[in-house]
Amino acid sequence: MANSHTLDYDQVSRLNDILTQPISIDGCGNFPSLEVHPHEFVNSILDRLTIHGVLLHDVRLNGSAASFALGGHEAPSYHDIDVIFRVKMDDQDEMDKIKQIVFDVLLDSLPDDVVKDKLTDTTLQGAYVRKMVKIINEGDCWSLISLYNNDGKNFELKFVDRMRRQFEFSVDSFQIILDSMLEHYKSSCYEMCRNIFPTVIGESVYGDFASALSHLKNRLIVTRKPEEIRGGGLLKYCNLLVHGFIPLDTDHLRSLERYMCSRFFIDFADVQTQWQKLQSYVADHFIGEDHHKLEFLKTLYNVIGNSTVCLMRHERWQTLDMIDYLIGEVYNSNATLQPLRYNHFIPISYMPQQQPPPNTNCRLKQKLLQPRPQRLLPLIPLQQQVIHPPATSRVQQPNQSVHIMSIPSSSHCWPANKWVPITC
C-alpha cells in the first residue's frame, strides 16, 4: 500500500493549466482587482520566505484543484486554489512574519499608479483578504490567508507546521508536491510535451493513494476516524451527495452522519454562526448553480433532521427553519425554479431507506396525544410574524402553544426580522 504516485503527462498538463491560468484577486470598494498567475505569486512568496530565513519543507496543491488535476473530468470541477506551504513556525511571531510576507507580495502586485506608501496591512487585509485563520495548540500549528474572488475561486494560502487532520474524506485527501513545477517555471529551460515534462509526485494523506483515486473516479464517499472530522465536514458530505457521490459503507452510514452532525453543532453552536457558515459555504461553492444549491440545502435539511441526536427538539427546529428560509430564498431568486416549489416539503431521500423520513404533521399530531410537557423557553411577546414558504406544513394545531424567539441581528447574521417558531 503506497500513499504516493508519480503523475503522468495528462495529470501534469492539467496541473500546469491550474498554475498558469490567471486568477483575479478582487478588492473591496475602490481597490482594483489584481490579475495574478498562481505560480508567479507562489514563487514570489517563496523568495521572500528564503530572504527572511523561514525554513520551508515543500509546497503542495491541495483540495478540489488537486483532485481535478489527478482525476480530470471524473472529478468535480474545482473552485478554490488551495496551496500549502509546509514551513517551520513555532509561535505567533513566526506567523506574523509570514503574514507580513504575504501582504508584501500582495502590495507588489498592485498596479504602478497606486500610491502604496500609505497602504497599511490593515487596509490590505480589509480590501483583499476574505478570511484569515490562526491555530496554535498541541496538535495544530497553522495559519490560513484566503484572498477574495468575486466568482468564488478564492486563492487560499495555508502555512502549516503541524496539523492533526488534513482531510475529511478520501476524495479530498490528495496533495501534489509543486517544487519541481515551480522550479520549471523559474528556469524555463524547455517546453513541456508528452515526452519531456517535470517529475511530479502526488500523495494521499488518507493512506492508500490507489484506493483514494479509485474512490474519486467511482464517486464513493469513504473516510476513517469520522469522530475527528471538523464541523465543516457535514457540509462537504452533503456537497458530495449532491454531485453524485455515494457512501461505500452503508452499514455505518447513520453513525457517520451522527458524528458529523454532532461536530457541526459543537463548532457552530448557535443559529447565527450556522447562518454565517452556510451563507459563506453556498456563496463559495455554488456560484451560478442554483439547482445544486437547492439540492444541497434539501440534503442538509434531510441529514440534520434524521441524524441529529445531540440537540433538544426546539434547537433542531431552529436550525431546520433557518435552512428552510435559505431554501425559500433560492426559489425566490430564480424564476426557473418557481414551478418546482413544493407545498408540503418532505426532505429528499439521497440513499435508499427502509422507511421514509417521518412527516412533520404526523409528529405534531402524535405529540398532541401525549401529556403536555413543561415549557422549555420563557414566553417572549410576539413582535412580528414573517411568513415565508415553509419547508413543512408546521401548522399550529388546536391547544398547541407556539412561542417566538428572536435572534440578534448583524450585517452577516440570521435576519432579526425572521422569527423562529418554537413548538412547546
C-alpha positions in Angstrom: 0.0 0.0 0.0 1.6 3.2 -1.2 0.5 6.7 -0.3 2.3 8.4 -3.3 2.1 8.4 -7.0 4.1 9.8 -9.9 1.8 11.9 -12.2 1.5 11.1 -15.9 1.6 13.7 -18.6 -2.2 14.3 -18.7 -2.2 14.9 -15.0 0.8 17.2 -15.2 -0.8 19.1 -18.1 -4.0 19.7 -16.0 -1.8 20.8 -13.1 0.0 23.2 -15.4 -3.3 24.7 -16.6 -4.3 25.3 -12.9 -1.0 27.0 -12.0 -0.6 29.2 -15.2 -4.2 30.4 -15.8 -4.6 33.9 -14.4 -6.9 34.4 -11.5 -8.4 37.5 -10.1 -7.9 38.8 -6.6 -10.8 41.2 -6.2 -10.7 44.2 -4.0 -13.4 45.8 -2.0 -14.7 49.3 -2.6 -12.3 51.4 -4.8 -9.4 48.9 -4.6 -8.5 47.5 -8.0 -8.8 43.8 -8.9 -5.4 42.1 -9.3 -4.8 39.5 -12.0 -2.1 37.1 -11.0 -0.7 33.8 -12.1 -0.7 31.4 -9.2 2.8 30.0 -9.9 4.3 33.6 -10.0 2.5 34.6 -6.8 3.7 31.4 -5.0 7.3 31.9 -6.3 7.3 35.5 -5.0 6.3 34.2 -1.6 9.0 31.5 -1.7 11.7 34.1 -2.5 10.6 36.3 0.5 10.4 33.3 2.8 14.0 32.5 1.9 15.1 36.1 2.5 13.5 36.2 5.9 15.0 32.9 7.0 11.8 30.9 7.2 12.6 27.2 6.9 10.5 25.7 4.1 10.0 21.9 3.5 7.9 21.9 0.4 4.9 23.5 -1.4 1.7 21.5 -2.2 -1.5 21.9 -4.1 -4.4 20.6 -2.0 -8.2 20.3 -2.1 -10.5 20.2 -5.1 -7.9 21.6 -7.5 -5.5 18.7 -6.7 -8.4 16.2 -7.1 -9.2 17.7 -10.5 -5.6 17.6 -11.7 -5.5 13.9 -10.7 -8.9 12.7 -11.7 -9.7 15.0 -14.7 -13.4 15.2 -15.7 -14.2 12.2 -13.5 -13.6 14.6 -10.5 -15.9 17.5 -9.6 -14.8 20.9 -11.0 -12.7 22.9 -8.6 -13.4 26.3 -7.2 -10.7 27.3 -4.8 -7.0 27.0 -5.4 -5.5 25.8 -2.1 -1.7 26.0 -1.7 0.0 24.5 1.4 3.4 25.8 2.4 5.0 23.4 4.8 7.1 25.6 7.0 8.8 25.7 10.4 7.0 28.0 12.7 6.6 27.6 16.5 4.9 30.8 17.7 2.9 33.8 17.0 5.9 35.8 15.9 6.7 33.4 13.1 3.0 33.6 11.9 3.1 37.4 11.9 6.3 37.3 9.9 4.7 35.1 7.3 1.5 37.2 7.2 3.7 40.3 6.5 5.4 38.4 3.7 2.1 37.7 2.0 1.0 41.3 2.4 4.3 42.5 0.9 3.8 40.3 -2.2 0.2 41.5 -2.4 1.4 45.1 -2.2 3.9 44.4 -5.0 1.1 43.1 -7.2 -0.8 46.4 -7.1 -0.7 48.5 -10.3 2.1 51.0 -10.5 -0.2 54.0 -10.4 -1.4 53.1 -6.9 0.2 55.1 -4.1 1.5 52.3 -1.9 3.2 54.2 0.8 0.0 54.9 2.8 -1.4 51.3 2.5 -1.1 49.5 5.8 -1.5 45.8 6.5 -4.9 46.5 8.0 -6.0 48.3 4.8 -4.8 45.4 2.6 -6.5 42.9 4.8 -9.8 44.7 4.7 -9.5 45.1 0.9 -8.3 41.7 -0.3 -8.5 39.1 2.4 -11.7 37.1 2.6 -10.7 35.0 5.6 -7.7 34.7 8.0 -7.3 31.9 10.5 -4.5 31.2 13.0 -4.5 28.0 15.1 -1.8 27.2 17.7 -2.3 24.3 20.1 -0.6 21.0 21.0 -1.8 19.2 17.8 -2.1 22.1 15.4 0.0 25.0 14.3 -1.1 26.6 11.0 -2.4 29.7 9.5 -4.7 30.4 6.5 -5.0 33.5 4.4 -7.8 33.4 1.8 -7.7 36.0 -0.9 -11.1 37.1 -2.3 -12.5 36.4 -5.7 -16.0 37.6 -6.9 -16.6 34.3 -8.8 -15.9 32.1 -5.7 -12.5 30.9 -7.0 -10.6 32.0 -3.9 -6.8 31.8 -3.7 -6.1 30.2 -0.4 -2.6 30.1 1.2 -2.1 27.8 4.1 1.1 27.8 6.1 1.4 24.5 8.1 3.9 23.4 10.8 1.7 20.7 12.0 -2.0 19.7 11.5 -3.8 17.0 13.3 -6.1 16.1 10.4 -5.6 17.3 6.9 -8.6 15.7 5.1 -12.2 14.9 5.6 -12.9 12.1 3.0 -10.5 10.1 0.8 -11.6 12.1 -2.3 -10.2 15.3 -0.9 -7.1 13.9 0.7 -4.8 14.5 -2.3 -1.7 16.7 -2.1 0.5 17.4 -5.1 4.1 18.5 -4.4 4.8 21.5 -6.6 8.5 22.1 -6.1 9.5 20.6 -9.5 6.8 22.6 -11.3 7.8 25.8 -9.6 11.5 25.3 -10.4 10.5 24.6 -14.1 8.6 27.9 -14.3 11.7 29.7 -12.9 14.2 28.1 -15.3 12.1 27.8 -18.4 14.8 25.6 -19.9 12.4 23.6 -22.0 8.7 23.5 -23.0 6.6 20.6 -21.7 5.5 17.9 -24.1 4.4 14.3 -23.8 8.0 13.1 -23.9 9.5 15.7 -21.7 7.8 17.1 -18.5 8.7 17.6 -14.9 8.5 14.7 -12.5 5.7 15.5 -10.1 4.7 13.4 -7.0 1.2 13.2 -5.6 0.3 11.9 -2.2 -2.8 10.9 -0.3 -2.9 11.8 3.4 -5.8 9.3 3.6 -3.3 6.5 3.2 -3.6 4.3 0.1 -3.2 6.5 -3.0 -4.6 3.9 -5.4 -7.7 3.4 -3.3 -8.3 7.1 -2.8 -8.0 7.7 -6.6 -10.4 4.8 -7.2 -12.9 6.4 -4.8 -12.6 9.7 -6.7 -13.2 8.1 -10.1 -16.1 5.9 -8.9 -17.6 8.8 -6.8 -17.5 7.0 -3.5 -17.6 8.6 0.0 -15.0 6.9 2.3 -13.3 8.2 5.4 -11.6 6.9 8.5 -11.9 8.1 12.1 -15.1 10.1 11.4 -15.1 11.4 15.0 -12.1 13.6 14.1 -13.8 15.4 11.2 -14.4 19.0 11.9 -17.8 20.7 11.7 -17.4 21.7 8.1 -17.2 18.0 7.2 -21.1 17.8 7.3 -21.3 20.5 4.5 -18.7 18.7 2.5 -20.5 15.4 2.9 -23.8 16.9 1.6 -22.0 18.6 -1.3 -20.5 15.2 -2.3 -24.0 13.7 -2.2 -25.4 16.4 -4.5 -22.6 15.8 -7.0 -23.4 12.1 -7.3 -21.1 10.6 -4.7 -22.5 7.7 -2.6 -21.3 6.3 0.7 -19.4 3.0 0.3 -20.1 1.7 3.8 -23.9 1.9 4.1 -23.9 -0.2 7.2 -22.3 2.6 9.2 -23.9 5.4 7.3 -26.1 6.6 10.2 -23.2 6.5 12.6 -21.1 8.6 10.2 -23.9 11.2 9.8 -24.4 11.4 13.6 -20.7 12.0 14.2 -20.7 14.8 11.6 -23.9 16.4 12.9 -22.6 16.4 16.4 -19.4 18.0 15.5 -21.2 20.6 13.3 -23.3 21.7 16.3 -20.2 21.8 18.5 -18.3 24.0 16.2 -21.3 26.1 15.2 -23.3 26.2 18.4 -26.0 28.8 17.6 -28.2 29.8 14.7 -26.1 32.9 14.0 -22.9 31.1 13.4 -24.7 28.4 11.5 -26.3 31.1 9.3 -22.9 32.7 8.6 -21.2 29.4 7.8 -24.0 28.3 5.4 -24.1 31.6 3.7 -20.3 31.6 3.2 -20.3 28.0 2.0 -23.0 28.2 -0.6 -21.6 31.5 -1.8 -18.2 29.9 -2.4 -19.3 26.5 -3.8 -22.4 27.2 -5.8 -21.7 30.2 -8.0 -24.4 30.2 -10.7 -25.5 26.7 -9.7 -28.9 27.4 -8.1 -30.2 23.8 -8.8 -27.2 22.3 -7.0 -27.5 24.9 -4.2 -31.2 23.9 -3.8 -30.4 20.2 -3.7 -27.5 20.8 -1.2 -29.8 22.7 1.2 -32.5 20.0 0.9 -29.9 17.3 1.5 -28.5 19.1 4.5 -32.1 19.5 5.9 -32.6 15.8 5.5 -29.4 14.7 7.2 -29.8 17.1 10.1 -33.5 16.1 10.5 -32.7 12.4 10.6 -29.3 12.1 12.2 -29.1 14.8 14.9 -29.1 13.3 18.3 -27.2 15.9 20.3 -29.8 18.7 20.4 -33.1 19.3 22.1 -36.1 19.3 19.8 -36.6 23.1 19.7 -32.9 23.6 19.0 -33.0 21.3 16.0 -36.1 23.1 14.7 -34.3 26.4 14.9 -31.6 25.1 12.5 -34.2 23.4 10.2 -36.2 26.6 10.0 -33.1 28.6 9.1 -32.2 26.1 6.3 -35.8 26.3 5.1 -35.5 30.1 4.9 -32.4 29.7 2.7 -34.3 27.2 0.5 -37.1 29.8 0.1 -34.5 32.5 -0.8 -33.2 30.2 -3.6 -36.7 29.7 -5.0 -37.5 33.4 -4.8 -34.2 34.4 -6.5 -34.6 32.1 -9.6 -37.8 32.2 -11.6 -37.0 28.9 -13.3 -37.3 27.1 -10.0 -40.7 28.6 -9.2 -42.8 25.8 -10.8 -40.9 23.3 -8.6 -41.9 25.0 -5.3 -43.4 22.4 -3.0 -46.5 22.8 -0.8 -45.5 20.1 1.7 -41.8 19.7 1.8 -40.5 16.2 2.5 -36.7 16.0 2.7 -35.2 14.3 -0.3 -34.0 10.7 0.0 -30.4 10.6 -1.0 -30.0 7.0 0.0 -32.5 4.1 -0.1 -34.1 3.8 3.3 -36.3 1.1 4.8 -38.9 3.8 5.6 -39.3 7.4 4.5 -38.4 10.3 6.9 -41.3 10.9 9.3 -43.7 13.7 8.2 -43.7 16.7 10.5 -47.6 16.9 10.7 -47.6 13.3 11.9 -45.2 14.1 14.6 -47.2 17.1 15.8 -50.4 15.1 15.9 -48.7 12.3 17.8 -47.4 14.9 20.2 -50.9 16.2 20.9 -51.9 12.8 22.2 -49.1 12.8 24.8 -49.1 14.8 28.1 -48.1 18.4 27.6 -44.5 19.0 28.7 -43.3 22.0 30.7 -42.3 25.0 28.6 -38.7 24.8 27.6 -38.3 28.5 26.9 -39.7 31.6 28.6 -42.6 33.2 26.8 -41.4 36.2 24.6 -44.1 38.6 23.4 -44.8 38.3 19.7 -43.5 41.4 18.0 -43.8 40.5 14.4 -44.7 37.4 12.3 -43.0 37.0 9.0 -44.4 34.5 6.5 -42.1 32.7 4.1 -42.6 29.4 2.2 -42.4 26.7 4.9 -40.3 23.6 4.5 -43.0 21.6 6.1 -46.6 22.4 6.9 -45.9 23.1 10.5 -49.4 24.4 11.2 -50.4 25.3 14.7 -52.7 22.6 16.0 -55.6 23.3 18.5 -54.4 23.8 22.0 -50.8 23.9 20.9 -48.8 26.9 22.0 -46.2 28.5 19.8 -43.6 30.9 21.1 -41.4 33.1 19.1 -37.7 33.6 19.8 -35.8 36.5 18.3 -32.2 36.4 17.2 -30.0 39.5 17.4 -29.1 40.9 14.1 -25.8 41.9 12.3 -25.0 42.5 8.7 -24.0 38.9 8.3 -26.3 37.2 10.7 -29.7 35.4 10.6 -32.1 38.4 10.0 -33.5 39.9 13.1 -37.0 40.2 11.5 -37.2 36.5 11.0 -38.7 34.7 13.9 -38.1 31.1 14.7 -41.3 29.2 15.9 -40.6 27.0 18.9 -43.2 24.3 19.5 -43.6 23.6 23.1 
